[in-house]
Amino acid sequence: MFERFKEKLKNKKILVTGGAGFIGSNLCEVLLGLGAKVTCLDNFATGHRHNIEPFFSNADFTLIEGDIRDLATCHAACASQDFVLHEAALGSVPRSINDPIATNDVNVGGFLNMLVAARDAGVKRFVYAASSSTYGDSEALPKVEDVIGKPLSPYAITKYVNELYAENFYKTYGLNTIGLRYFNVFGKRQDPNGAYAAVIPLFVKKFMNHESPLINGDGTYTRDFTYIDNVVQMNLLCITTENESALNQVYNTAVGDRTTLVELTELIKKHLTAYDAAISQVEIVHGPNRRGDIPHSLASVDKAREMLGYEPTHSIDKGIEEAGGWYWYK
Ligand SMILES: NC(=O)c1ccc[n+]([C@@H]2O[C@H](COP(=O)([O-])OP(=O)(O)OC[C@H]3O[C@@H](n4cnc5c(N)ncnc54)[C@H](O)[C@@H]3O)[C@@H](O)[C@H]2O)c1
């Protein structure tokens, strides 16, 4: 599916920070398949060795086990790279509410280290994981890149600060950056375990164990759930685009469609029932709303379409079908 990028990426040196995590490991896999030379920098805080184990036998893959809070590590990782895809961060709004200092140290301190190291190494482009949480309390729908509200969590603050630093590093030092505001990404290798698991892998795991998934609130909140292949496409477009005016911008990375939590849960149930008929009998339960959650989220992807030629390949339905199959057979 990503063959069209092969010519431009073959033998390119690309650093993926957070490469042992969900999004990062999918990026590493596709880039290796396209003939790029991939370095993964990760400290395994939330990522897993098993996510990248299949790449260890590939001569084009290098693992640096290290922490982005250490500037010397960032300098070593960025040396002689063509591009950086910066995914390393502590995700999760609730985690940031419980421990804002740790989230800030990694997401702001670590981010700044990576910008400095990328600048010093003269990398061609620094593409980083921004977040839809930057829209904060803005109620405008669909979300367009220029209209943001006040952040609703420490996590959202860190992701907004990333955008401010990136823009400043372009203006001050000429480092080319692109921020991708990811909207509720899901797909293979997303971790279903731990206190901060995202809703889709968590619900898949619950259904597979014949346990009731718990929806926070009445389930009418909506999200623009985005399958990993759409996210990979955006990252590849950012490092290969020849449109200079597309650089030093932020882009919504989403489908441009919204689904309620109830609809999402029914979709997961439908696709998993294909593997185990008993899942159709699992009840869904509801609890209170969660702090820091916004009611509705829906992206406009017009800017990404116009500037980068982005075209989402996976609807939520197609994505849940593929992801469900992966969780079932893994
Ligand atoms: N998954 C989503 O829906 C979503 C939405 C918006 C933004 N994002 C952003 O996308 C990026 C990737 O998210 P993900 O869902 O793959 O999460 P993930 O937790 O699976 O991956 C993050 C990776 O970063 C690594 N990491 C954390 N702290 C580090 C440190 N100090 N030094 C080195 N490595 C470190 C972790 O070990 C992990 O492998 C993050 O920046 C996240 O904030 C994700």
The ligand as an SDF file (V2000), in Angstrom:
LIG
                    3D

 44 48  0  0  0  0  0  0  0  0999 V2000
   -2.2910    6.7540   20.2770 N   0  0  0  0  0  0  0  0  0  0  0  0
   -2.9840    7.8720   20.1300 C   0  0  0  0  0  0  0  0  0  0  0  0
   -4.2220    7.8600   19.9660 O   0  0  0  0  0  0  0  0  0  0  0  0
   -2.2930    9.2210   20.1550 C   0  0  0  0  0  0  0  0  0  0  0  0
   -3.0670   10.3800   20.0090 C   0  0  0  0  0  0  0  0  0  0  0  0
   -2.4280   11.6070   20.0270 C   0  0  0  0  0  0  0  0  0  0  0  0
   -1.0660   11.6820   20.1450 C   0  0  0  0  0  0  0  0  0  0  0  0
   -0.3290   10.5420   20.3080 N   0  0  0  0  0  0  0  0  0  0  0  0
    1.1220   10.6520   20.4520 C   0  0  0  0  0  0  0  0  0  0  0  0
    1.7300    9.7270   19.5690 O   0  0  0  0  0  0  0  0  0  0  0  0
    2.9720    9.2840   20.1140 C   0  0  0  0  0  0  0  0  0  0  0  0
    3.0280    7.7710   20.1370 C   0  0  0  0  0  0  0  0  0  0  0  0
    1.9570    7.2890   20.9220 O   0  0  0  0  0  0  0  0  0  0  0  0
    1.6040    5.7450   21.0760 P   0  0  0  0  0  0  0  0  0  0  0  0
    0.1380    5.6450   21.1320 O   0  0  0  0  0  0  0  0  0  0  0  0
    2.3730    4.9630   20.1080 O   0  0  0  0  0  0  0  0  0  0  0  0
    2.1300    5.4730   22.5690 O   0  0  0  0  0  0  0  0  0  0  0  0
    3.1320    4.3690   23.1350 P   0  0  0  0  0  0  0  0  0  0  0  0
    3.1180    4.5660   24.6160 O   0  0  0  0  0  0  0  0  0  0  0  0
    2.7920    3.0290   22.6050 O   0  0  0  0  0  0  0  0  0  0  0  0
    4.5220    4.8220   22.5340 O   0  0  0  0  0  0  0  0  0  0  0  0
    5.3460    5.8020   23.1220 C   0  0  0  0  0  0  0  0  0  0  0  0
    6.7620    5.2670   23.1030 C   0  0  0  0  0  0  0  0  0  0  0  0
    7.6410    6.2600   23.6430 O   0  0  0  0  0  0  0  0  0  0  0  0
    8.5600    5.6010   24.5110 C   0  0  0  0  0  0  0  0  0  0  0  0
    9.0470    6.5580   25.5130 N   0  0  0  0  0  0  0  0  0  0  0  0
    8.3340    7.1060   26.5240 C   0  0  0  0  0  0  0  0  0  0  0  0
    9.1290    7.8900   27.2630 N   0  0  0  0  0  0  0  0  0  0  0  0
   10.3590    7.8480   26.6990 C   0  0  0  0  0  0  0  0  0  0  0  0
   11.6090    8.4330   27.0270 C   0  0  0  0  0  0  0  0  0  0  0  0
   11.7430    9.2410   28.0950 N   0  0  0  0  0  0  0  0  0  0  0  0
   12.6770    8.1650   26.2280 N   0  0  0  0  0  0  0  0  0  0  0  0
   12.5540    7.3240   25.1730 C   0  0  0  0  0  0  0  0  0  0  0  0
   11.4010    6.7290   24.8230 N   0  0  0  0  0  0  0  0  0  0  0  0
   10.3180    6.9910   25.5850 C   0  0  0  0  0  0  0  0  0  0  0  0
    7.7600    4.4730   25.1480 C   0  0  0  0  0  0  0  0  0  0  0  0
    8.5460    3.4560   25.7130 O   0  0  0  0  0  0  0  0  0  0  0  0
    6.9310    4.0120   23.9590 C   0  0  0  0  0  0  0  0  0  0  0  0
    7.6080    3.0010   23.2290 O   0  0  0  0  0  0  0  0  0  0  0  0
    3.0810    9.9390   21.4910 C   0  0  0  0  0  0  0  0  0  0  0  0
    3.8310   11.1410   21.3490 O   0  0  0  0  0  0  0  0  0  0  0  0
    1.6490   10.2820   21.8260 C   0  0  0  0  0  0  0  0  0  0  0  0
    1.5500   11.3580   22.7430 O   0  0  0  0  0  0  0  0  0  0  0  0
   -0.9110    9.3060   20.3080 C   0  0  0  0  0  0  0  0  0  0  0  0
  1  2  1  0
  2  3  2  0
  2  4  1  0
  4  5  1  0
  4 44  2  0
  5  6  2  0
  6  7  1  0
  7  8  2  0
  8  9  1  0
  8 44  1  0
  9 10  1  0
  9 42  1  0
 10 11  1  0
 11 12  1  0
 11 40  1  0
 12 13  1  0
 13 14  1  0
 14 15  2  0
 14 16  1  0
 14 17  1  0
 17 18  1  0
 18 19  2  0
 18 20  1  0
 18 21  1  0
 21 22  1  0
 22 23  1  0
 23 24  1  0
 23 38  1  0
 24 25  1  0
 25 26  1  0
 25 36  1  0
 26 27  1  0
 26 35  1  0
 27 28  2  0
 28 29  1  0
 29 30  1  0
 29 35  2  0
 30 31  1  0
 30 32  2  0
 32 33  1  0
 33 34  2  0
 34 35  1  0
 36 37  1  0
 36 38  1  0
 38 39  1  0
 40 41  1  0
 40 42  1  0
 42 43  1  0
M  CHG  2   8   1  16  -1
M  END
$$$$
